[in-house]
Amino acid sequence: MCGIVGYLGRETAQAPLIDGLRRLEYRGYDSAGIAFHEGSKFSMARETGRVNNLAESVQKKCSPASLGIAHTRWATHGAVTVSNTHPHLSYDDKFVLVHNGVIENFGALKRFLSDKGIDFASETDSEVLCNLIAFHYSELPEGENRFVDAVRQALPQCRGAYGIAVLCLDYPDTMIGARRGSPLVVGLGDEANFIASDASAFVGRAKEAVFLNDGELAVLQANDFRITTLEGQEATAVTHPVDEVSEEVELGDFDSYMEKEIYEQPMALQNTLLGRFGDDGTTSKLGGLEGHEDELRNLDRIIFVACGTARHACMVGEYLIERLARVPVEVEHASEFRYRNSPKAGKSLVIAVSQSGETLDTLEAVREAKTKGLLTLGITNVVGSSLARETDGGVYQRVGPEIGVASTKAFSSQACLCAMLGLALGRMRDLSPMDGQSIVEALKGLPDLVSEVLQKGEQIRELAIKYSKAEHLLFLGRQSLYPVALEGALKLKEISYAHAEGYPAAELKHGPIALINPDCPSVFIVEGNELSAKTIANMQEVKARKGPVLAIAPDGIEIPEEAADDVFRLPDAHEVVRPILANLPLQLFAYHFARLRGLDVDKPRNLAKSVTVE
Ligand code: M6R
């Protein structure tokens, strides 16, 4: 989390840095700060809250300069205060630094520096790193490489993760960036260079991007750059074109990115599906799996690793893949996977799913899987992300930038890709061509069905108004709709701060039913199959205890009047697309519920879009 952007060029740095921070604000928005190299000193502005607060104070506190670094913070070490806000200034006023990540041994390093008489102005691990660089600098002889040598000496002493940008007062034309574990990318423009946590920070200003690898360091001037390892060996700089600013990041007529992203799902799914079916119309064709056919045909087990919403999409995949391809599937919290001594069971495939492709827990799970010699595939939305680069193969979601912190269209495309993967694996194993064909047709029809459901958005808004006073809600579903229940509860709590829990519907009577009372509504997601009768019986158990019931049910399933207070109808559809359709009203329900409470759905409290710390 945290967004970093640095600029060095001919323009004054204010506009590129503030614009860059606005684009990176999804990574954290507890506080924001900026520092400019003004020749004889650094001028700085730091504010708690949003980048807009900072933009105002920059006008008052800073004068124009063409070299600067900026940061938007998601707090890890230390409270949300101005003194903990980046950039951090070193004890001797010679260095400013912005940092994304966590220096795990900062306590020991702080003690080492304190023993040398160095004082600290913040509670952060980042200030410790800044002072460590300054300390090494003070010990080095003067010379051309003194700045870079100080950075090279300090970083190997740090345990944990970092992406940094750092300036030195004695080097008015140089900016240094380095990474280990946290993403960092160099942007190359016309007589201007950038460093940022992701390329969106310099879209429209830089033409090419160079993604740093772990253990690399970039030394930038306005017209030049050099990438080396921490040890000083030259590293290869692979340049990628930076996409032009696209309309996809503009809000258009929508009030929030979340609403926009919910309503663009038909088009997003169209893109996910485009050109991904075999010519005989019985299977899917995922380019990123090419070359791995034999391994996939002979798999003994699939392990999904993911976090949050992406993990819920994997759980949908678990049901579908086991059904279509009959491969045992496990879904792990990525953060748990790497610390387990999970037994090696035959030929296992690890599939990591992450919208951003930068979630550190997920990346570390992939790294652990690779250490164990397992084949790894990635499903991600961000082209060139760490996940895309570190896995053996994979598939892009192609849904365009997802900016709202609450993941919506990414879930739908991840679940859709899991179904496509299940289809491809099934057809490689024992799924019949006829079954394959009906799944292909169902998937091709998905965007239209999504449009049909979203057209009923007003009905969901009315339901949200009816239930918006509730502080506790339950979400319940069976089989592949159980992860949808989990996702409905997650969406509601993360943006509305109401307490919500998701359960398998039948699990209700094993404990959560104790919560039922007239103030605790239950949202049941009803299957379109023989199990629906059992779920309807669970609804009646809630009604018998005076709990309000909202049912989300397919057209073809009759819901007795006494079983639900309200019913939202979904079109009847094939089982592979039902979870995606059933999730749509829950996204809209959470959205309206939060808006009715006057909350900022795009930037819910305490959260960040991309979680790059463990
Ligand atoms: O970028 P990722 O898909 O790896 O992100 C994983 C989770 O952090 C993310 O899905 C999170 O749970 C969302 N805020 C949920 O809306």
Boltz pocket constraint, residues with backbone or C-beta under 6 A from the ligand:
constraints:
  - pocket:
      binder: B
      contacts: [[A, 307], [A, 308], [A, 309], [A, 310], [A, 353], [A, 354], [A, 355], [A, 356], [A, 357], [A, 358], [A, 359], [A, 362], [A, 405], [A, 406], [A, 407], [A, 408], [A, 490], [A, 491], [A, 494], [A, 607], [A, 608], [A, 609], [A, 610], [A, 611]]
      max_distance: 6.0
